[in-house]
Amino acid sequence: MLSQDVAALGGEGFLVHYERAMGRSLRPGVLARVAARLHAGSLDRELIAGADPSRSAALAARASKLTSRRTRALIADGLERSLQDAQGARRRFSAVSAKSPVLACAKEVGELAELLRGREPLYAPGIALISELLSDGSGPAYRGRPQTLARRLDEARTAMRG
């Protein structure tokens, strides 16, 4: 039966049809995407801890969101913005101080932003770790020792590449 369908559609037609059908069927549903948005922080922590995204629809939706081109670009923008804030003039209400660990890790931050903007497929746990670093105002990207941030950035790079 399948061989008749392939013959009827032609080799390329079948592949295109199959990829479209699989893309629709594997996409998380609306409720899962809403749950992923509402619980992004806790889902990110689960992914960072090593949870399998296929364990739940919400985890799968969050992993899908994190690995999307748009989210990757937004997180890369956040990395670059934190570096620019640390290098620029001190503003009164900036979370980044003049002694920011981000300055000491400028090379690593730039490389990660470049990796996020690239075409290479990346794993969600590493992207979640970078997102957490950017959003935690009391975390190693904003407070503490540069060595701690460097270690976390290295963990994120390793996790993104699998």
C-alpha positions in Angstrom: 0.0 0.0 0.0 2.7 2.4 1.0 4.7 1.7 -2.2 1.6 2.5 -4.3 1.2 5.8 -2.4 4.9 6.6 -3.0 4.6 5.7 -6.7 1.4 7.8 -7.0 3.0 10.9 -5.4 6.5 10.5 -6.8 9.5 10.3 -4.5 9.8 14.0 -3.7 6.1 14.5 -3.4 5.8 11.8 -0.8 8.7 13.2 1.3 7.2 16.7 1.3 3.8 15.4 2.2 5.2 13.2 4.9 7.3 16.0 6.4 4.2 18.3 6.5 2.0 15.7 8.1 4.7 14.9 10.7 5.3 18.6 11.5 1.6 19.1 12.2 1.3 15.9 14.3 4.4 16.5 16.4 3.7 20.1 17.2 2.5 20.6 20.8 -1.1 21.5 21.2 -2.5 24.9 22.3 -3.0 23.8 26.0 0.6 22.5 26.2 2.0 25.8 24.7 -0.1 27.8 27.2 1.1 25.7 30.1 4.7 26.0 28.9 4.4 29.8 28.8 2.8 30.0 32.2 5.3 27.7 33.8 8.4 28.6 31.8 10.7 29.0 34.8 9.9 25.7 36.5 10.0 23.9 33.1 13.4 25.4 32.4 14.7 24.2 35.7 13.4 20.7 34.9 15.1 20.8 31.5 18.4 22.0 33.1 18.1 19.2 35.7 17.9 16.7 32.8 14.2 16.0 32.4 13.2 14.3 29.2 11.1 16.7 27.1 9.0 13.8 25.9 7.9 13.2 29.5 5.1 15.8 29.2 3.4 17.9 26.6 4.3 21.1 28.5 8.0 20.1 28.7 8.0 19.3 25.0 6.3 22.6 24.2 8.9 24.5 26.3 11.8 22.7 24.7 10.3 23.5 21.2 9.9 27.1 22.2 13.5 27.4 23.5 15.0 25.8 20.4 13.0 28.0 18.0 15.0 30.4 15.8 13.1 33.4 17.3 13.7 32.5 20.9 17.4 31.7 20.2 17.8 35.1 18.7 16.1 36.8 21.6 18.3 35.1 24.1 21.4 36.0 22.0 20.1 39.6 22.0 19.9 39.4 25.8 23.5 38.2 26.1 24.8 41.0 23.9 22.7 43.6 25.7 24.1 42.4 29.1 27.6 42.8 27.7 26.9 46.2 26.3 25.3 47.3 29.6 28.4 46.2 31.5 30.7 48.0 29.1 28.7 51.2 28.8 28.1 54.1 31.1 26.6 53.3 34.5 22.9 53.8 34.6 21.0 54.4 37.9 18.7 51.4 37.6 20.8 48.9 35.7 21.1 45.4 37.0 24.6 45.1 35.6 27.3 46.7 37.7 30.6 48.1 36.6 32.3 45.1 38.2 30.0 42.6 36.4 31.2 39.1 35.9 29.9 39.5 32.3 32.8 41.7 31.6 35.3 39.1 32.7 33.5 36.5 30.5 33.0 38.8 27.5 34.6 36.4 25.0 32.5 33.5 26.1 29.3 35.6 26.2 29.9 36.7 22.6 30.7 33.2 21.4 27.4 31.9 23.0 25.4 34.6 21.3 27.0 33.7 18.0 26.2 30.0 18.6 22.6 30.8 19.3 22.3 32.8 16.1 23.9 30.0 14.1 22.1 27.3 12.2 23.5 24.4 14.3 20.7 22.5 16.1 21.0 23.1 19.8 19.5 21.3 22.8 17.0 23.0 25.0 18.7 22.4 28.4 21.6 24.6 27.5 19.4 27.3 26.1 17.3 27.1 29.3 20.4 27.6 31.4 21.4 30.7 29.5 17.8 32.1 29.8 18.0 31.4 33.5 21.3 33.2 33.8 19.9 36.3 32.1 16.7 36.4 34.1 18.2 35.8 37.6 19.2 39.2 38.8 20.9 37.8 41.8 22.7 35.0 39.9 26.2 34.6 38.6 25.7 36.9 35.6 25.1 39.9 37.8 26.6 39.1 41.2 29.5 36.9 42.4 32.8 35.7 41.0 33.6 35.6 37.3 34.8 32.0 37.6 31.3 31.0 38.7 29.8 32.6 35.6 32.5 31.1 33.3 31.7 27.6 34.7 27.9 28.1 34.1 28.5 29.4 30.6 30.7 26.4 29.8 28.0 24.1 31.2 25.4 25.8 29.0 27.6 25.4 25.9 28.1 21.7 26.6 24.4 21.2 27.3 23.4 23.0 24.1 25.7 20.8 22.0 24.5 17.6 23.7 
